[in-house]
Amino acid sequence: MKNKLLFGMVLLMASSTSYASVKDKKAMRNVDSNILAEVSKVKSSCGNSALDVTVDWDSYKNMISSNGEKLNKGRCFLKV
């Protein structure tokens, strides 16, 4: 019984982690599409067809993880 319960908890944790990963990827795709839309607006308004933008998500994730403490330190929460 304990083994089944333990297996169920491990399975639940793994599925919630994979759901978070899917949610992150969906948000990144949404941001990528917004960036491409804005870049196309800039290209058409400026006439610069050579403009190209690439988002390096791995560097972004590394920056967030390395500066996580600094980012959280700057947040203040109001008590009402």
C-alpha positions as CSV (number, residue, x, y, z in Angstrom):
1,M,0.0,0.0,0.0
2,K,2.8,2.4,0.9
3,N,4.6,1.7,-2.4
4,K,1.5,2.5,-4.4
5,L,0.9,5.7,-2.5
6,L,4.6,6.7,-2.9
7,F,4.4,5.8,-6.6
8,G,1.3,8.0,-7.0
9,M,2.9,10.9,-5.3
10,V,6.0,10.7,-7.5
11,L,3.9,10.4,-10.6
12,L,1.8,13.5,-9.5
13,M,5.0,15.5,-8.9
14,A,6.4,14.6,-12.3
15,S,3.2,15.4,-14.1
16,S,3.0,18.8,-12.4
17,T,6.6,19.6,-13.3
18,S,6.0,18.7,-16.9
19,Y,2.8,20.8,-16.9
20,A,4.8,23.8,-15.7
21,S,7.4,23.2,-18.5
22,V,4.6,23.2,-21.1
23,K,3.1,26.3,-19.6
24,D,6.5,28.1,-19.8
25,K,7.0,27.0,-23.5
26,K,3.6,28.3,-24.4
27,A,4.4,31.6,-22.8
28,M,7.7,31.8,-24.7
29,R,6.0,31.0,-28.0
30,N,3.5,33.8,-27.2
31,V,6.3,36.3,-26.5
32,D,8.1,35.2,-29.7
33,S,5.1,35.9,-31.8
34,N,4.6,39.3,-30.2
35,I,8.2,40.2,-30.8
36,L,8.0,39.1,-34.5
37,A,4.9,41.2,-34.9
38,E,6.6,44.3,-33.5
39,V,9.7,43.6,-35.5
40,S,7.6,43.5,-38.7
41,K,6.0,46.8,-37.7
42,V,9.4,48.4,-37.3
43,K,10.7,46.9,-40.6
44,S,7.7,48.4,-42.4
45,S,7.8,51.8,-40.8
46,C,11.6,52.2,-41.0
47,G,12.2,50.5,-44.3
48,N,14.9,48.4,-42.8
49,S,14.4,44.9,-44.2
50,A,17.7,43.7,-42.7
51,L,16.4,44.0,-39.1
52,D,16.3,40.6,-37.4
53,V,15.7,39.6,-33.8
54,T,16.5,36.3,-32.1
55,V,15.6,35.6,-28.4
56,D,18.1,33.4,-26.6
57,W,15.9,31.9,-24.0
58,D,18.7,29.8,-22.4
59,S,20.7,33.0,-21.6
60,Y,17.5,34.6,-20.3
61,K,16.8,31.7,-17.9
62,N,20.4,31.7,-16.8
63,M,20.2,35.5,-16.1
64,I,17.0,35.0,-14.1
65,S,18.4,32.2,-12.0
66,S,21.7,34.0,-11.3
67,N,19.9,37.2,-10.3
68,G,17.0,35.6,-8.5
69,E,18.0,36.8,-5.1
70,K,18.5,40.4,-6.3
71,L,15.2,40.4,-8.1
72,N,13.3,39.1,-5.1
73,K,15.1,41.5,-2.7
74,G,13.8,44.5,-4.6
75,R,10.2,43.5,-4.3
76,C,8.1,44.8,-1.4
77,F,4.8,43.6,-0.4
78,L,2.2,45.9,1.2
79,K,0.3,44.6,4.2
80,V,-3.3,45.9,4.3
